[in-house]
């Protein structure tokens, strides 16, 4: 891969992201959208005055976060569509946080669904819904029976797959804590031990390398 964008595209394709169907939905919805740009680490609400929004992520990446505690549920990378895969209209439980500078198109969920129906693109919407269900299920599969150490190792591997722009702008500790709510002392103890054993390389808090991690801590 020649760039972080190439790497992100490759990882998304490998993970089963339905690019063809997302592009079809983008073609339908982009002419109906209002375009906005946001800088890094901005918050975007999905429910605007009880009017659910459909967000077309055209450039950059965002985290989907839970309102009640800020827990990061998953990341989304352009191109994708957020706010339309949910089958209900209660999007006030979640918000987006920009992980890079982004460009989005915004329209109401009602208008988006009507346009998709009119263009006979419900199958493409189904693929998008299935993809988001899959990504959330993968996160849930990490939880039962997994130790804190195993979870931290999984998140270190996930962080190494992030685009360079993200990986060099967030500390390994913060990345893990936002996705697990583990205590600072527990995370730092494990990171310190892995660093001392030269299983990982961290410079100024930023993860640079992950080798073969021990099975147990």
C-alpha positions in Angstrom: 0.0 0.0 0.0 1.3 3.4 -0.9 -0.7 5.6 1.5 -2.8 5.5 4.6 -5.8 6.0 2.4 -4.8 2.8 0.4 -4.3 1.0 3.7 -7.7 2.0 5.0 -9.4 1.0 1.8 -7.7 -2.4 1.9 -8.7 -3.1 5.5 -12.3 -2.1 4.9 -12.5 -4.4 1.8 -10.9 -7.2 3.8 -13.4 -6.7 6.6 -16.3 -7.1 4.3 -17.4 -3.5 3.9 -19.9 -3.4 1.1 -18.2 -0.6 -0.9 -20.3 -1.2 -4.1 -23.6 -0.9 -2.2 -22.4 2.1 -0.2 -21.3 3.9 -3.4 -24.8 3.2 -4.9 -26.5 4.8 -1.9 -24.1 7.7 -2.0 -25.0 8.4 -5.6 -28.7 8.5 -4.7 -28.3 10.6 -1.5 -25.4 13.0 -2.3 -27.6 15.3 -4.5 -30.0 15.7 -1.6 -27.5 16.6 1.0 -26.1 19.8 2.5 -22.3 19.6 2.8 -20.2 20.5 5.9 -16.6 20.2 7.0 -15.5 19.5 10.6 -12.1 19.7 12.2 -10.6 16.8 14.3 -12.2 16.0 17.7 -15.5 17.7 17.0 -18.9 16.2 18.1 -21.8 15.6 15.8 -25.2 14.7 17.1 -27.3 12.2 15.1 -30.6 13.4 16.5 -31.2 17.1 15.7 -34.2 18.4 17.6 -35.9 15.0 17.4 -35.2 14.9 13.6 -32.9 11.9 12.9 -30.1 12.8 10.5 -28.4 10.7 7.8 -24.7 11.5 7.6 -22.8 10.8 4.4 -19.1 10.4 5.4 -17.3 11.6 2.3 -13.8 12.1 3.7 -12.0 11.1 6.9 -13.1 9.0 9.9 -15.3 9.2 12.9 -15.9 7.2 16.1 -19.5 6.2 17.0 -19.8 6.9 20.8 -22.4 6.2 23.4 -23.9 9.4 24.9 -24.3 8.1 28.5 -20.6 7.5 29.1 -18.7 8.4 25.9 -17.7 4.8 25.3 -16.4 4.3 21.7 -18.5 1.5 20.1 -16.8 1.4 16.7 -15.0 3.5 14.1 -16.3 4.4 10.7 -14.2 5.4 7.7 -15.2 7.2 4.4 -17.0 6.3 2.3 -19.8 5.3 4.5 -23.3 6.3 5.7 -24.1 6.8 9.4 -27.6 7.2 11.0 -29.6 5.2 8.4 -28.6 1.7 9.3 -30.6 1.8 12.6 -34.1 0.5 12.3 -35.4 2.9 14.9 -35.4 6.7 15.2 -33.8 6.9 18.7 -30.4 8.1 17.7 -30.0 10.4 20.7 -28.2 7.6 22.5 -25.2 8.0 20.2 -23.0 10.7 18.7 -20.1 11.0 16.3 -16.6 12.2 17.2 -14.4 13.2 14.3 -11.0 11.4 14.5 -9.6 13.3 11.5 -10.8 16.4 9.6 -13.9 15.2 7.7 -16.3 16.2 5.0 -19.9 15.1 5.3 -23.2 15.4 3.5 -26.2 15.8 5.9 -29.9 15.2 5.2 -32.9 13.9 7.2 -33.3 10.2 7.7 -36.8 10.4 6.4 -35.8 12.0 3.1 -32.9 9.5 2.7 -35.2 6.5 3.2 -37.7 7.8 0.8 -35.1 8.4 -1.9 -33.7 4.9 -1.4 -37.1 3.4 -1.7 -37.8 5.5 -4.9 -34.6 4.3 -6.5 -35.3 0.6 -5.6 -32.1 0.4 -3.5 -33.4 -1.3 -0.5 -31.0 -4.2 -1.1 -28.0 -1.8 -0.8 -29.5 -0.5 2.4 -29.8 -4.1 3.7 -26.1 -4.7 3.0 -25.2 -1.5 4.9 -27.3 -2.5 7.9 -25.7 -6.0 7.9 -22.2 -4.5 7.8 -22.9 -2.3 10.9 -24.5 -5.2 12.7 -21.4 -7.3 11.9 -19.0 -4.6 13.3 -21.0 -4.2 16.5 -21.2 -8.0 16.9 -17.5 -8.3 16.6 -17.0 -5.9 19.4 -19.6 -7.8 21.6 -17.8 -11.1 20.9 -14.7 -9.7 22.6 -16.6 -9.2 25.9 -17.8 -12.6 27.2 -15.0 -14.6 28.9 -12.2 -12.3 27.8 -9.6 -11.1 30.3 -8.6 -7.4 30.6 -5.2 -8.4 29.3 -6.7 -10.1 26.2 -8.9 -7.1 25.5 -6.0 -4.7 25.7 -4.0 -6.9 23.3 -6.9 -6.8 20.9 -7.1 -3.1 21.0 -3.4 -2.7 20.5 -3.7 -4.8 17.3 -6.7 -2.7 16.3 -4.8 0.5 16.9 -1.9 -0.6 14.7 -4.4 -1.0 11.8 -5.7 2.5 12.1 -4.5 5.1 9.5 -1.3 6.9 10.5 -3.1 10.2 11.0 -5.2 8.6 13.8 -2.5 6.5 15.3 0.0 9.4 15.7 -2.7 11.7 17.2 -3.9 9.5 20.1 -2.0 7.8 22.9 -2.3 4.0 23.2 -3.7 4.5 26.7 -6.5 6.9 25.5 -7.4 4.7 22.6 -7.8 1.6 24.9 -9.5 3.5 27.7 -12.1 5.1 25.5 -13.1 1.7 24.2 -13.1 -0.3 27.4 -13.5 2.1 30.4 -10.7 0.0 32.2 -8.9 1.8 35.0 -5.9 3.9 34.1 -3.6 1.9 36.5 -4.6 -1.5 34.9 -4.0 -0.3 31.4 -0.7 1.5 32.1 0.6 -1.6 34.1 0.0 -3.9 31.1 1.4 -1.4 28.6 4.5 -0.8 30.7 5.1 -4.6 31.0 4.7 -5.1 27.3 7.0 -2.2 26.5 9.7 -3.4 28.9 9.5 -6.9 27.3 9.9 -5.2 23.9 6.6 -6.7 22.6 5.4 -3.2 21.7 7.1 0.1 21.0 5.6 3.3 22.3 7.1 6.8 21.8 5.6 9.8 23.5 2.5 7.7 24.3 2.0 6.8 20.6 2.0 3.2 19.5 4.7 2.5 16.9 5.0 -1.3 16.7 3.3 -4.4 18.0 5.1 -7.8 17.8 4.0 -11.2 18.8 2.2 -10.7 22.1 2.4 -13.2 25.0 -0.8 -15.3 25.5 -0.9 -14.5 29.2 0.0 -11.7 31.5 
